[in-house]
């Protein structure tokens, strides 16, 4: 027996499909679509961008019917409708992974709102929102075997046996996460962490992996590939500040890139996940002798921002938590008695708060003993106190700061997010045509028309051409609204 109230927001199902030219023959017979781009190789060679045959969009949509009729809700389904965005073309024979996730439930009318992604590795090829009604409160068939619940899942911590890594692992264990703990292997530090975790009753497993060596990285990524509920990666591993530059880059950047490539497809399939880099405030301070360390951290921060920009709208976030000095052996050679340092537990608490606020905007947190600021990558505003080791680089503030795009009124954000079907927390600043998911040349015209209707404005063709970036569009709207107000 299945009842409607057993469904929960966050429940998801994942399955795979591929489409053959035989499938197209059946589809063409039913639909009447015999366009040669789908079935004539000579025509496709001459007209398709890469010369390959293209699977019809509505053939790739066929599994949505199975999602409604067999999974969410199953037996008593009434398909109410869907909205679809074709993100990339699909070729015959490509294996696609379909992910369906409940994003809203209307209890009184028994309506499920689902988000469906079709994935080719880390590429989203199809993005759909669908609404299905259960015609009954209860029905005889049980729930689909494909349904998975969005319970607290597994977190990976690299550099787990270090002082900060151990604090991170302990805080996550207390928050209820199952743990994969990457370190260099059995030693006194691992024994200490094991004893720290024992009172929490945490489900924790160690993976010995020296991320500075190919075999060590491979052992970790192999374990991650076999973990089907990994929702969080915390990359805390790093060589010492004065380590050779190739070691710093290998562990901080290259290993993180391999880890991200391994885990992102699974996170996308669950439409939820986060990759967190333990960064450093050193990236924004010219500390003599720290150039290689700061550069490696900056490379990793840029990689994390790429994750955020590419996947945040699909539920997979990329975060950087960048503390100042932390009271560990790692930094004691560089701290003076006058320096105020964070405790490892303070960094761990900030991480738990960062991950818990999954929908909050801004993916970069700078953490100091007396201040914390959060914003998008490369932000420079916010109440960040200059730490002692940055004091020499501090400059007097200008008498009057120029108005930037970030300080301009933003009357168009709800309209743009609605038109592009982006979540309310999606950061629009810095985006635009071919940068923000779904914002292509056709959608740009739709956005302009929607903004004109919403605000009662009119754009000249030259203005439309010069406002392909979101910040430029905000500035143009602010200028027009000001002129309109003054008559």
C-alpha positions as CSV (number, residue, x, y, z in Angstrom):
1,X,0.0,0.0,0.0
2,X,1.2,3.5,-0.9
3,X,-0.1,6.8,0.4
4,X,0.5,10.3,-0.9
5,X,1.7,11.6,2.5
6,X,4.7,9.2,2.2
7,X,6.3,11.5,-0.3
8,X,8.8,14.2,1.0
9,X,10.4,17.2,-0.7
10,X,13.9,16.0,-1.7
11,X,12.9,12.4,-2.6
12,X,14.5,11.5,-5.9
13,X,14.9,8.8,-8.4
14,X,17.7,8.1,-10.9
15,X,17.7,5.8,-13.9
16,X,19.5,5.5,-17.3
17,X,18.2,5.5,-20.9
18,X,19.7,5.7,-24.4
19,X,18.0,6.1,-27.7
20,X,18.7,4.3,-31.0
21,X,17.7,5.0,-34.6
22,X,15.2,2.1,-34.2
23,X,13.6,4.1,-31.4
24,X,13.3,7.0,-33.8
25,X,11.6,4.9,-36.4
26,X,8.8,4.1,-33.9
27,X,8.8,7.7,-32.7
28,X,8.4,9.0,-36.3
29,X,5.6,6.6,-37.0
30,X,3.7,8.0,-33.9
31,X,4.6,11.6,-34.2
32,X,4.9,12.2,-37.9
33,X,8.3,13.9,-37.4
34,X,10.6,12.6,-40.1
35,X,13.0,15.6,-40.2
36,X,16.2,14.5,-42.0
37,X,18.3,15.9,-39.2
38,X,17.1,13.0,-37.1
39,X,17.5,10.2,-39.7
40,X,19.6,11.2,-42.7
41,X,23.3,11.0,-42.1
42,X,24.2,12.8,-45.3
43,X,21.9,15.7,-44.4
44,X,23.3,15.8,-40.8
45,X,26.8,15.9,-42.2
46,X,26.0,18.9,-44.2
47,X,23.8,20.8,-41.7
48,X,24.5,19.7,-38.1
49,X,27.2,21.5,-36.2
50,X,29.3,18.4,-35.7
51,X,27.8,16.3,-38.5
52,X,25.9,13.9,-36.2
53,X,22.3,12.9,-36.2
54,X,20.2,14.5,-33.4
55,X,17.7,12.7,-31.2
56,X,14.4,14.6,-31.3
57,X,13.7,16.5,-28.2
58,X,10.3,14.9,-27.6
59,X,11.9,11.4,-27.8
60,X,14.3,12.4,-25.0
61,X,11.2,13.6,-23.1
62,X,9.5,10.2,-23.2
63,X,11.0,9.1,-19.9
64,X,9.1,11.9,-18.1
65,X,5.9,9.9,-18.8
66,X,7.5,6.9,-16.9
67,X,8.5,9.2,-14.1
68,X,4.9,10.3,-13.6
69,X,3.2,7.0,-14.3
70,X,5.6,4.6,-12.5
71,X,7.5,6.6,-9.9
72,X,6.1,10.0,-8.8
73,X,3.4,9.2,-7.8
74,X,3.0,6.0,-9.8
75,X,-0.3,4.2,-10.2
76,X,-2.8,7.0,-9.7
77,X,-0.9,9.7,-11.7
78,X,-2.5,12.5,-13.7
79,X,0.1,14.3,-15.7
80,X,-0.7,18.1,-15.4
81,X,2.1,19.6,-17.5
82,X,5.7,20.5,-17.8
83,X,8.1,23.2,-18.9
84,X,11.3,22.1,-20.7
85,X,14.6,23.6,-21.5
86,X,16.7,21.8,-24.1
87,X,20.2,22.6,-22.9
88,X,22.3,20.5,-25.2
89,X,21.7,18.2,-28.2
90,X,21.6,14.4,-27.8
91,X,23.1,11.8,-30.1
92,X,21.9,8.3,-30.7
93,X,23.6,5.7,-28.5
94,X,24.6,8.2,-25.8
95,X,23.8,7.0,-22.3
96,X,21.8,9.5,-20.4
97,X,21.1,9.5,-16.7
98,X,17.7,10.9,-15.7
99,X,17.2,12.5,-12.3
100,X,13.7,13.3,-10.9
101,X,13.5,15.1,-7.6
102,X,10.4,16.4,-5.7
103,X,10.8,20.1,-5.2
104,X,7.3,21.0,-3.9
105,X,4.2,19.2,-2.6
106,X,0.7,20.5,-2.6
107,X,-1.0,18.4,0.1
108,X,-4.5,19.6,-0.4
109,X,-4.6,18.9,-4.1
110,X,-2.1,16.0,-4.0
111,X,0.2,17.6,-6.6
112,X,3.9,16.9,-6.9
113,X,6.2,19.4,-8.5
114,X,9.3,17.7,-9.9
115,X,12.6,18.9,-11.4
116,X,13.9,16.5,-14.0
117,X,17.5,16.6,-15.3
118,X,18.8,14.5,-18.1
119,X,22.6,14.2,-17.7
120,X,25.5,13.2,-19.9
121,X,28.3,12.9,-17.4
122,X,28.5,16.4,-15.9
123,X,26.6,18.0,-18.7
124,X,22.9,18.8,-18.3
125,X,21.3,18.1,-21.6
126,X,17.6,18.5,-20.5
127,X,16.1,20.6,-17.7
128,X,12.4,20.2,-17.0
129,X,9.8,21.1,-14.4
130,X,6.8,18.9,-14.3
131,X,3.6,18.7,-12.2
132,X,1.8,15.5,-11.5
133,X,-1.3,14.9,-9.5
134,X,-2.2,11.7,-7.5
135,X,-5.8,10.9,-8.2
136,X,-6.0,9.0,-4.9
137,X,-4.8,9.4,-1.4
138,X,-3.8,5.7,-1.2
139,X,-3.3,3.0,-3.8
140,X,-2.5,-0.7,-3.9
141,X,0.9,-0.8,-5.5
142,X,3.9,0.0,-3.4
143,X,6.5,2.8,-3.9
144,X,8.9,2.4,-6.8
145,X,12.2,0.7,-6.0
146,X,13.9,3.7,-7.6
147,X,12.8,6.2,-5.0
148,X,15.5,7.4,-2.6
149,X,15.0,9.7,0.4
150,X,17.2,12.8,0.9
151,X,18.4,11.8,4.3
152,X,21.7,13.0,5.7
153,X,24.4,11.5,3.5
154,X,28.2,11.0,3.4
155,X,30.8,13.7,3.7
156,X,34.5,13.4,2.6
157,X,37.2,15.3,4.4
158,X,40.7,15.3,2.9
159,X,43.6,16.0,5.2
160,X,41.3,14.6,7.9
161,X,44.0,13.7,10.4
162,X,45.4,17.3,10.5
163,X,44.5,19.6,13.3
164,X,41.9,21.5,11.2
165,X,40.8,18.4,9.3
166,X,40.2,16.6,12.6
167,X,38.1,19.5,13.9
168,X,36.1,19.5,10.7
169,X,35.5,15.7,10.9
170,X,34.3,16.0,14.5
171,X,31.9,18.9,13.8
172,X,30.4,17.0,10.8
173,X,30.0,13.8,12.9
174,X,28.2,15.8,15.6
175,X,25.9,17.2,12.8
176,X,25.0,13.6,11.8
177,X,27.1,13.1,8.7
178,X,28.6,9.7,7.8
179,X,32.3,10.2,7.1
180,X,34.9,9.3,4.6
181,X,38.2,10.5,6.0
182,X,41.2,10.9,3.7
183,X,44.6,11.0,5.2
184,X,48.1,9.6,4.6
185,X,47.6,6.4,6.4
186,X,47.7,4.9,9.9
187,X,49.7,7.0,12.5
188,X,49.3,8.7,15.8
189,X,47.2,11.5,14.3
190,X,44.7,9.0,12.9
191,X,44.5,7.2,16.3
192,X,43.8,10.5,18.0
193,X,41.0,11.4,15.6
194,X,39.5,7.9,16.0
195,X,39.3,8.5,19.8
196,X,37.8,11.9,19.2
197,X,35.1,10.5,17.0
198,X,34.2,7.5,19.2
199,X,31.8,9.3,21.6
200,X,29.8,10.6,18.6
201,X,29.0,7.1,17.4
202,X,29.9,8.4,13.9
203,X,29.9,6.0,10.9
204,X,33.5,6.8,9.8
205,X,35.8,5.1,7.4
206,X,39.4,6.1,6.7
207,X,41.0,6.0,3.3
208,X,44.8,6.2,3.2
209,X,45.7,8.4,0.3
210,X,48.7,10.7,-0.2
211,X,47.1,13.2,-2.7
212,X,50.6,14.3,-3.8
213,X,51.1,10.9,-5.5
214,X,49.0,9.5,-8.4
215,X,48.4,6.2,-6.7
216,X,47.1,7.9,-3.6
217,X,44.7,10.1,-5.6
218,X,43.5,7.1,-7.6
219,X,42.7,5.1,-4.4
220,X,40.6,8.0,-3.2
221,X,38.7,8.7,-6.5
222,X,38.1,4.9,-6.8
223,X,36.4,4.9,-3.4
224,X,34.4,8.0,-4.2
225,X,33.2,6.4,-7.5
226,X,31.7,3.6,-5.4
227,X,29.9,5.9,-2.9
228,X,26.4,6.7,-4.1
229,X,25.3,9.1,-1.4
230,X,28.2,11.5,-1.2
231,X,26.7,15.0,-0.7
232,X,29.7,16.9,0.7
233,X,33.4,17.2,-0.1
234,X,35.7,19.2,2.2
235,X,39.1,19.6,0.7
236,X,41.4,20.5,3.7
237,X,44.6,18.8,2.5
238,X,47.5,21.0,1.7
239,X,51.3,20.7,1.9
240,X,53.2,23.2,4.1
241,X,53.4,26.8,3.1
242,X,57.0,26.5,2.0
243,X,56.6,23.3,0.1
244,X,57.7,23.2,-3.6
245,X,55.3,24.9,-5.9
246,X,54.5,21.7,-7.8
247,X,53.5,19.9,-4.6
248,X,51.3,22.8,-3.6
249,X,49.5,22.9,-7.0
250,X,49.2,19.1,-7.1
251,X,47.4,18.8,-3.8
252,X,45.5,22.1,-3.6
253,X,44.4,22.3,-7.2
254,X,45.0,19.1,-9.3
255,X,43.7,16.7,-6.7
256,X,40.6,18.9,-6.1
257,X,39.9,18.9,-9.8
258,X,40.1,15.1,-10.0
259,X,37.8,14.8,-7.0
260,X,35.3,17.2,-8.4
261,X,35.2,15.4,-11.8
262,X,34.5,12.2,-9.9
263,X,31.8,13.4,-7.6
264,X,29.9,16.0,-9.5
265,X,27.9,13.6,-11.8
266,X,26.5,11.8,-8.7
267,X,25.7,15.0,-7.0
268,X,23.9,16.2,-10.1
269,X,21.9,13.0,-10.2
270,X,20.7,13.7,-6.6
271,X,20.4,17.4,-7.5
272,X,22.2,18.3,-4.3
273,X,25.7,18.5,-3.1
274,X,28.6,20.8,-2.2
275,X,32.3,20.9,-2.7
276,X,34.1,23.1,-0.1
277,X,37.7,24.3,-0.3
278,X,39.5,25.2,2.8
279,X,41.2,28.3,1.4
280,X,43.1,31.1,3.0
281,X,43.0,34.8,3.4
282,X,46.5,34.8,2.1
283,X,45.1,34.9,-1.4
284,X,44.3,38.6,-1.0
285,X,47.5,39.6,0.9
286,X,51.0,39.9,-0.6
287,X,52.8,37.9,2.2
288,X,56.5,37.6,1.3
289,X,57.5,34.0,0.7
290,X,53.9,32.8,0.5
291,X,53.5,33.4,-3.3
292,X,53.4,29.7,-4.3
293,X,51.0,28.8,-1.4
294,X,48.7,31.7,-2.2
295,X,48.8,31.0,-5.9
296,X,47.9,27.3,-5.4
297,X,45.0,28.3,-3.2
298,X,43.9,30.9,-5.7
299,X,43.9,28.3,-8.5
300,X,41.7,26.1,-6.3
301,X,39.4,28.9,-5.5
302,X,38.9,29.6,-9.2
303,X,38.1,26.0,-9.7
304,X,35.5,26.0,-6.9
305,X,34.0,29.1,-8.5
306,X,33.7,27.3,-11.8
307,X,31.7,24.6,-10.0
308,X,29.5,27.2,-8.4
309,X,28.8,29.0,-11.7
310,X,28.2,25.9,-13.7
311,X,26.2,23.8,-11.3
312,X,24.7,25.9,-8.5
313,X,21.4,26.3,-10.4
314,X,21.1,22.5,-10.4
315,X,21.6,22.2,-6.6
316,X,25.4,21.6,-6.5
317,X,27.3,24.3,-4.8
318,X,31.0,25.2,-4.8
319,X,32.2,27.0,-1.6
320,X,35.5,28.4,-0.3
321,X,36.0,28.9,3.4
322,X,39.1,31.1,3.7
323,X,40.3,31.5,7.3
324,X,43.1,33.7,8.5
325,X,45.7,32.4,10.9
326,X,44.5,29.2,12.7
327,X,46.2,28.1,15.9
328,X,47.9,25.0,14.6
329,X,51.4,23.7,14.1
330,X,50.9,24.4,10.4
331,X,51.1,28.1,11.0
332,X,53.0,28.5,14.3
333,X,56.3,29.3,12.5
334,X,54.6,32.3,10.9
335,X,52.6,33.7,13.7
336,X,54.0,36.3,16.2
337,X,52.8,36.7,19.7
338,X,50.8,39.7,18.6
339,X,48.8,37.7,16.0
340,X,45.3,36.6,17.0
341,X,44.5,33.2,15.6
342,X,41.3,31.2,15.1
343,X,40.8,27.9,16.9
344,X,40.3,24.9,14.6
345,X,36.9,24.4,16.2
346,X,35.9,27.9,15.1
347,X,36.7,27.0,11.5
348,X,34.8,23.8,11.8
349,X,31.7,25.6,13.2
350,X,31.8,28.0,10.3
351,X,32.0,25.1,7.9
352,X,28.9,23.5,9.4
353,X,27.0,26.8,9.2
354,X,28.1,27.3,5.6
355,X,26.9,23.9,4.5
356,X,23.6,24.1,6.4
357,X,22.7,27.4,4.7
358,X,22.6,25.5,1.3
359,X,20.3,28.0,-0.4
360,X,22.0,31.2,0.8
361,X,23.7,33.4,-1.9
362,X,27.5,33.9,-1.9
363,X,30.0,31.1,-2.1
364,X,33.1,32.6,-0.5
365,X,33.5,33.2,3.2
366,X,36.5,35.0,4.6
367,X,36.9,34.2,8.3
368,X,38.9,36.2,10.8
369,X,39.0,36.1,14.7
370,X,36.8,39.2,14.9
371,X,34.8,39.2,11.7
372,X,33.3,37.1,8.9
373,X,32.1,38.1,5.5
374,X,30.3,36.2,2.8
375,X,29.9,37.0,-0.9
376,X,30.5,35.8,-4.4
377,X,34.0,34.8,-5.6
378,X,36.4,37.8,-5.8
379,X,34.1,40.1,-3.7
380,X,35.9,42.8,-1.9
381,X,33.1,44.4,0.2
382,X,31.9,43.4,3.6
383,X,33.0,43.9,7.2
384,X,36.4,42.2,6.9
385,X,38.9,43.3,9.5
386,X,42.5,43.3,8.3
387,X,44.4,40.6,10.3
388,X,47.7,41.5,11.8
389,X,49.8,39.8,9.1
390,X,48.0,41.8,6.5
391,X,48.4,45.2,8.2
392,X,51.4,46.2,6.2
393,X,49.5,45.8,3.0
394,X,46.4,47.8,4.2
395,X,45.7,51.1,2.4
396,X,43.7,54.0,3.6
397,X,40.1,54.0,2.3
398,X,39.3,56.6,-0.4
399,X,37.2,59.5,0.8
400,X,34.3,58.5,-1.5
401,X,33.9,55.1,-3.2
402,X,32.5,55.2,-6.7
403,X,29.1,53.5,-7.2
404,X,29.6,50.0,-8.5
405,X,27.1,47.7,-10.2
406,X,26.8,45.8,-6.9
407,X,25.6,49.0,-5.2
408,X,23.0,49.9,-7.8
409,X,19.3,49.2,-7.2
410,X,18.3,45.9,-8.7
411,X,14.6,46.0,-9.9
412,X,15.0,43.1,-12.4
413,X,16.3,40.2,-10.4
414,X,12.9,38.5,-9.8
415,X,12.0,38.9,-13.5
416,X,15.3,37.4,-14.7
417,X,15.3,34.5,-12.3
418,X,11.7,33.7,-13.2
419,X,12.3,33.8,-16.9
420,X,15.4,31.6,-16.6
421,X,13.8,29.3,-14.0
422,X,16.7,29.9,-11.6
423,X,16.4,29.4,-7.8
424,X,15.9,32.5,-5.7
425,X,19.4,32.3,-4.3
426,X,21.1,32.2,-7.7
427,X,23.8,34.9,-8.0
428,X,23.1,37.0,-11.1
429,X,25.8,39.6,-10.7
430,X,28.7,38.9,-13.1
431,X,26.5,36.7,-15.3
432,X,24.7,37.4,-18.6
433,X,24.4,36.1,-22.1
434,X,26.2,32.7,-22.5
435,X,27.3,33.0,-18.8
436,X,24.1,32.5,-16.8
437,X,22.4,29.1,-17.3
438,X,19.6,29.3,-19.9
439,X,20.5,32.9,-21.0
440,X,21.0,32.5,-24.7
441,X,20.4,34.9,-27.6
442,X,16.7,34.0,-27.9
443,X,16.2,34.2,-24.1
444,X,17.9,37.6,-24.1
445,X,15.1,39.0,-26.3
446,X,12.5,37.4,-24.0
447,X,14.2,39.0,-21.0
448,X,14.2,42.4,-22.5
449,X,10.5,42.2,-23.4
450,X,9.6,40.9,-19.9
451,X,11.6,43.8,-18.3
452,X,10.0,46.3,-20.6
453,X,6.5,45.0,-19.6
454,X,7.3,44.8,-15.9
455,X,8.9,48.2,-15.5
456,X,7.1,50.2,-18.3
457,X,10.4,50.9,-20.1
458,X,11.5,50.8,-23.7
459,X,14.9,49.8,-25.0
460,X,16.5,50.9,-28.2
461,X,18.1,48.3,-30.4
462,X,21.5,49.7,-29.6
463,X,20.8,49.4,-25.9
464,X,19.7,45.8,-26.3
465,X,23.0,45.0,-28.0
466,X,25.0,46.7,-25.3
467,X,23.3,45.0,-22.3
468,X,24.3,41.4,-22.8
469,X,25.8,41.3,-19.3
470,X,23.5,41.4,-16.2
471,X,25.4,44.2,-14.5
472,X,25.1,46.3,-17.6
473,X,21.4,45.6,-17.8
474,X,20.9,46.6,-14.2
475,X,22.8,49.8,-14.7
476,X,20.7,50.6,-17.8
477,X,17.4,49.9,-16.1
478,X,18.5,52.1,-13.1
479,X,19.4,54.9,-15.5
480,X,16.0,54.6,-17.3
481,X,14.0,54.4,-14.1
482,X,15.8,57.5,-12.8
483,X,15.1,59.4,-16.0
484,X,11.5,58.3,-16.0
485,X,11.0,59.5,-12.3
486,X,12.3,62.9,-13.2
487,X,9.9,63.2,-16.1
